[in-house]
Amino acid sequence: MKEHHFFIALLVTIPFVLIILFLIIYKTKKEIYSANVIFENVMPLLLVYICSMLFLYISLNNTDEETALRNTLMEKEYLKIEFEGDISSVNVLNHYGTPQCLICVRITHSNIDSFYRFDKIGDGLALKIKDSIASLPIGGYDANDSLENYSFVQVNIKGSNLIIFSNNQGDTLKLPLSYRTGGLFESDFSRCDANKRY
């Protein structure tokens, strides 16, 4: 995977460098064969290219490691959990310019009594289950999903890796299970505590 990312970066960057070199040669015309001209114009570009490639490689390498760790956490800590219940509220929070969604669920069935993790790796992973209330992050909010129109949710039932929303009219919406926090703060998860009164 890392080698694959590295070659993608090469393919993206090399055409840019070739175009710049062509423009320099076109500009210098009769001075094409001047060693000084080539050194003064090409070498800085090559240095920029090399530095850019190193930066891209390091960034992609870190992303791969974060993804691997996130997948390990997901498998060991989160995927064993399944629950379902009534939706108490849909909270759309916008801390960094991208709306993120946190759903409060009054649990009617769960295979675990309590759970709390807030992992900051990558895009984040989190889930809170306490006193039969679940604080469920689902990542970025898409208004087209119309989550406010649903009253019931099933999370990872029978290891489905899905979040399934439904209502009394028979409408359903299936989203991939992620528990992604995005730009949510850890303090946001206390919002669902108020739903205990229901």
C-alpha positions in Angstrom: 0.0 0.0 0.0 2.8 2.4 0.8 4.6 1.7 -2.5 1.3 2.2 -4.3 0.9 5.7 -2.7 4.5 6.5 -3.5 4.1 5.8 -7.2 0.8 7.7 -7.3 2.6 10.7 -5.9 5.3 10.3 -8.6 2.7 10.1 -11.4 1.1 13.3 -10.1 4.2 15.3 -9.6 6.4 14.3 -12.6 4.2 15.9 -15.3 4.3 19.1 -13.4 8.1 19.1 -13.3 8.3 18.2 -17.0 6.1 21.2 -17.9 8.2 23.6 -15.9 11.4 22.3 -17.5 9.8 22.7 -20.9 8.9 26.3 -20.2 12.4 27.0 -19.0 14.0 25.5 -22.1 11.5 27.4 -24.3 12.3 30.6 -22.6 16.1 30.2 -22.8 16.0 29.2 -26.5 19.6 29.7 -27.7 20.9 29.2 -24.2 19.6 25.6 -24.0 23.1 24.2 -24.0 24.4 26.6 -21.4 25.4 24.7 -18.3 25.0 27.7 -16.1 21.4 28.3 -17.3 20.5 24.7 -16.8 22.1 24.7 -13.3 20.5 28.0 -12.2 17.0 27.1 -13.5 16.7 23.3 -13.2 18.5 22.5 -10.0 16.2 24.6 -7.7 13.2 22.9 -9.3 14.8 19.5 -8.8 15.4 20.3 -5.1 11.8 21.4 -4.7 10.6 18.3 -6.4 12.7 16.0 -4.2 11.5 17.8 -1.0 7.9 17.6 -2.2 8.3 13.9 -2.8 9.8 13.3 0.6 7.0 15.3 2.2 4.3 13.3 0.3 5.9 10.0 1.1 6.1 10.8 4.9 2.5 12.0 4.9 1.2 8.9 3.1 3.3 6.7 5.3 1.8 8.3 8.5 -1.7 8.0 7.0 -1.2 4.3 6.4 -0.1 3.7 10.0 -3.0 5.7 11.4 -5.4 3.7 9.2 -4.0 0.4 10.3 -4.2 1.4 14.0 -7.7 2.7 13.6 -8.8 -0.5 11.9 -7.3 -2.5 14.8 -9.1 -0.4 17.4 -12.3 -0.8 15.4 -12.0 -4.5 15.3 -10.9 -5.1 18.9 -13.0 -2.5 20.7 -16.0 -1.4 18.6 -17.2 -4.1 16.3 -18.1 -6.4 19.2 -20.9 -4.0 20.2 -24.4 -4.0 18.8 -27.5 -2.1 20.0 -30.8 -0.6 18.9 -33.2 2.0 20.2 -35.3 5.1 19.8 -33.7 8.2 18.5 -34.0 11.0 21.1 -32.2 13.7 19.1 -30.0 14.4 16.1 -27.3 16.9 16.9 -25.5 18.7 14.0 -22.3 20.3 15.3 -20.0 22.5 13.3 -16.7 23.2 15.1 -14.3 23.4 12.1 -16.5 24.3 9.2 -17.7 20.8 8.4 -21.0 19.7 10.0 -20.6 16.5 12.1 -23.5 14.4 13.4 -24.0 13.0 16.9 -27.2 11.0 17.5 -28.6 10.3 21.0 -30.3 6.9 21.3 -32.5 5.6 24.1 -31.4 1.9 24.0 -34.0 -0.8 23.9 -31.6 -3.6 23.3 -27.8 -3.9 23.6 -25.3 -6.7 24.1 -23.3 -4.4 26.5 -24.3 -2.4 29.5 -21.8 0.4 29.3 -18.9 1.5 27.0 -16.9 4.7 26.6 -14.0 5.4 24.4 -12.8 8.6 22.6 -9.9 7.8 20.4 -8.3 10.7 18.6 -6.4 8.7 16.0 -7.0 9.8 12.4 -10.6 11.0 11.9 -11.3 9.8 15.4 -13.3 6.9 16.9 -15.8 7.2 19.7 -18.9 5.7 21.3 -20.5 6.3 24.7 -23.1 4.0 26.2 -24.2 4.8 29.7 -27.5 4.4 31.6 -29.2 3.0 28.5 -28.3 6.1 26.5 -25.9 5.9 23.5 -24.0 8.8 22.1 -23.5 7.7 18.5 -21.2 9.7 16.1 -21.8 9.0 12.5 -19.3 11.4 10.9 -20.1 14.1 8.4 -23.7 15.3 8.3 -25.5 15.0 4.9 -28.8 17.0 4.9 -30.0 14.7 2.0 -30.1 11.8 4.5 -32.9 13.6 6.4 -32.0 11.8 9.7 -34.6 13.9 11.5 -37.3 11.9 9.8 -36.3 8.6 11.4 -37.3 7.5 14.9 -35.4 4.2 15.4 -31.9 3.0 14.8 -30.1 -0.4 14.7 -26.3 -0.4 15.1 -24.2 -3.3 13.9 -26.9 -5.9 14.6 -25.6 -9.4 14.1 -22.3 -7.9 13.0 -23.8 -6.2 10.0 -21.3 -3.3 10.1 -24.3 -1.0 9.3 -26.3 1.7 11.0 -29.9 1.2 9.9 -32.4 4.0 10.4 -36.2 3.4 10.2 -39.5 5.1 11.0 -43.2 4.1 11.3 -43.8 4.8 7.7 -41.5 1.9 6.7 -38.7 4.2 5.4 -35.2 2.9 6.0 -31.7 4.3 5.5 -28.5 2.3 5.7 -25.2 3.9 6.5 -21.8 2.1 6.9 -20.7 1.7 10.5 -17.8 4.1 11.3 -18.1 5.8 14.7 -16.1 8.6 13.2 -15.9 11.7 15.3 -14.6 14.1 12.7 -14.5 17.5 14.3 -16.5 16.5 17.4 -15.2 17.4 20.8 -15.2 14.9 23.7 -17.4 17.3 25.6 -20.1 17.0 22.9 -20.8 13.5 24.1 -22.4 14.8 27.3 -25.2 16.3 25.2 -27.0 13.0 25.2 -27.0 12.7 29.0 -30.0 15.0 29.1 -32.0 12.4 27.2 -32.2 10.2 30.3 -35.4 12.0 31.3 -37.1 10.3 28.4 
